[in-house]
C-alpha cells in the first residue's frame, strides 16, 4: 500500500501572517518525524510517505490531524492532500470538519 501526504503553501499568506516558510517547514517536519515518517520532497511541495509499516496510515493521519488543528496551518496552506494507492483526498477542502474539534 502506497501512501503519502503532500502540501503546499500560499507564500503571500505566509508573509502577510508574519511567518517564516523555513520555520513552517521545520515545524511540519518535526510533526511527521515524531512517527518516523520521512520527508521525500522539500521543494515547492512538502511531502511525507509511510515507512512501509502497518502503522503508516494512522501515523500519516496523526500528522494531518495535528496540522489541521493548528490555526496557523490552515491560514498559510494552499493544499493538503492525502494520497493512498492513487486515490487523492483533498484534506484542506474539509477544514470545516476539523474546526468542530478546535
N, C-alpha and C positions, 0 to 999 in steps of 0.2 A: 504494500500500500504506500503510495507516494503522497506526501502531504507537505504543504508549505504555507507560510503566511508572508504576504508582501504588503508593503505600504510606501506611500509617497507623501510629500509634504507641500503645502502651499507656502512658498518662500515669502510672499507678501504678508501672509498671516503670521508667520514666524517672526519676521522683522517688526511688524506693527505691534505684536504682542510683547516685544522686548525679549524674545527668546533667542537662544543661540542654537543653530542647526546642529553644531557639533555636540553640544550638551544634550539636546534632544536625542540624537543618535546614541550617545553614550548611555543615557538612562534606559532607552529601549533595549539596547544590547544587554544591559545588566538584568533586565526583567527576564529575558529569554535565557540568559546564561544560568540563572538560578536552577533551571531544569536541564542544563547541559545542552541546550539547543543551539546549533551552530548558525552564525550569520553567514549566508552564502552569497549575498550581494550587498555591497556597501556604496553603491553609486546613487543615481537619482532615485532608484528604488531600493529600499532596505528589505531584505528577505531572510527568512529563517526556515530551516527544514527540521524534520524529525531526525532522530539518530538511529532509526531502524529498530526501535523497541516497541513493545506493545503499549507503552505509556505515551507514545508520541502524540496521539490525538488529544488526550487530556492535558499534556504538557503545553501543547500549542494553544489550546483553548484557555488554559490558565493565563498565559501571556496576553491573549486577546482580551479576556475579561479585565485584567489589571489595566490595560491601556484604555479600554472603553469606559472604565470607571474613573479615570484620571481626567479631570476637567480640561487641562491644557491640551491633551492629545486630540480631542475632537475639534478643538479650536484651530489646530495647525495641520491636521491630516487632510490630505486631499483624496486619499484612497486607503482602504484596509481590506485586503482580500484573503480569504481562506480557500486554499485550493487543495482538493483531495481527488486523486485519480482522474484528473482532468476536469472535474466539476468545480466551478468557481462560485463562491458565495461572497457577495458584497456586504461585508460586516458593517462598514461605516454607514451604509444606507439604512441600517437598522438601529441607529443610535437612540431612537425614542424608546426602544425596548430596554436598553441599558440605563436610560435616565430614570426608569422606575426603581432601580436598585441604588441610586445615589442618595 
